[in-house]
Amino acid sequence: GTQKTINVNSDFRLVAGTLNDNGNTINIAGNVYNSGIHSGTGKLVLNGTAIQTIDGNGTYENIDLFNTSADPAPVSLLAAMTINGSLNFAKDKLFNIVTFNLKLNESASIQSAGSARYFKSAGNSGDGGLTKVYSSSSSSFNFPLGVAYYTPASVAINGTPAGYGSITITP
């Protein structure tokens, strides 16, 4: 259709298959369950006013975190998730990844991260942490992480290794 913004006023479920957003914005006020693939040049916007969760171990293209709850970390993971595009911290809020892994594939990026906008982990050595997949040598990548405080890590690959892979940081 011609509608460029789709509002989901409750929970959103993608159990299987691929949802191509066709360049549209999908605003989600409730929880997200995705065990499929979200693709396209548009984005999913988590714009709830209460705590929201992301479950299902799914793959996402572009996500904006725009939750306006008074909670300092109003969006939490209930399972691992993968980002292929951009994850944007659109508000001064934390994204609580708890003990799960958030994987950023080769072309994935993080927008607007900082001391008031970062991934909050449970702080256990066995937590999933934040993973960045590399396919080429590039400038340093900032891992905006923390537990009780913002403690980012920066990793740069200098030279050309025999093979590329991923790096996971767990605070």
N, C-alpha and C positions, 0 to 999 in steps of 0.2 A: 504494500500500500504506500501511500504518500506520507503517512504519519512518521515523523523523524524521532519523536520521543515517545516511548512506551512506559507507562507507569504501572508497576506491580505493587499494589498496596498491602500485600501480605507476603507469604513465603513464595520462593521461586524454586522449582525442581526441574532439573534436567537429568533424568535417570540414565539415558543411553543416547547415543547418536551425537550429531553435531548441530549446534545452533549457530548459524551465520547471521550476525546482527545486521548485515547489509549496510553498514555505516551509520546505523541508528544508535541512539542512546536508550538504554533500558534502565530505568530507575527502579530500585528494589528497596522497599521499606521494611521487609521482613527478613527471615533467615534464608540462606542459600544452600541448596543441596545440588551438587553437580558431580556426577560420575561419568560425564561425557566430555565433550569438547566445545568450548565457546570460541568462535573465530569471527573474523571480520574486522573492518576498520573503525567500527563504532566502539562502544564501551558499555560495561555494566557499572552502574553507580549505586553503591550502597549508601542510601540516603535516609536511613531510619532515624527515629528519634529515641529509640530504646536500644538496648544491647542487641547485636546481631551476631550470628554465627555462620561460618562457612564449613560445609561438610561434604564428603563424597569422594575426595581424592581426585578431583577433576582438573582439567586443563583450561586455562583462561587466556584470552588475548589481552584486552585492555580493561583495567579496573580502576575506578576512582573510589577512594574512601572518603565519604562526605557525611558520615554519621554525626548528628548534632546532639547526641545524648550528653548528659553532664559527666558520665563516666570517662576517666582519662584514657581507657582502652576499650572503646565500645564495640569493636569488631574482634572476634576470636575464632581461631581454627578449631575444628573438631576432627580434622583429618589433614593429611598432607595436601598440598596444592602446587600446581605448576603454572608459571606465567610465561607466555611466549611474546607478549608485547610490552605494555607499560603498566606499572602499578603506580598510581598517583596518590600521594598523601594530600588531599584537598583541604584538610582541617588540621589544626594543632591537636592531634590525637595520636595515640599509639595503636599499633596493630598487634594484638596478642596472639603470637603463634604457639604459645604454651609449650608443649613438648614435641610438636609436629615439625616437619620439614617444609619449607617453602623454597621451591626450586625455580630459579630464573634461567631459562634456556638461553642459547647463544645470543639471540637478538633482543632479549628482554632488558628492560631498564626500570629504574626507580626514579620517580619525579618528586621533587619538593620535600625530600627527607631532611632531617636535622634533629636538634636536641629536643624538640617538642613533637617530632613526627618520625617515629622509628618502629622497628620490629621488637616487641617485648617477648623475651623467652622466659621459661620457668627457671632457668639457671642451673639445670642439672647437666652433668657431663654426658649423659646419654641422650639428651634432647636432640631433635632433628636439626635444628638450626636453620641457617640460610645458606643455600647452595647456589653458586654461579657456575654455569657451564661455559667453557671457553672453546672457541674454534680458531682463534688467531691471537697473536701477540697484540696487545693493545695497551693503552694507557691504564693507569691503576683503576681498580673498581672499588668503590666504597660500599662496605657492608654496614648499613645503619642499624645497629643492634644495641640492645641493653637488657638488663634485668631490672634493677631498681633505678639505675641511672643510664644515661646515654654513653655507651662505650663502643664507638664504631671501630671497625678494622678496615684497613686499606691494603689491597693486594695488587701487585703489578707483576706481569710476566715479562721478563727481560730475555731477549733471545728467542730462538725458535726451538721448542722441544721436539723430540722424536714423534710425539703424539700429544694431542690435547685431551683434556678431560674436564673435571669439575673440581671446585674448591668449596668446602663447607666450613662455615664458621659457626661455632656454638659458644655463646658467652657463658 
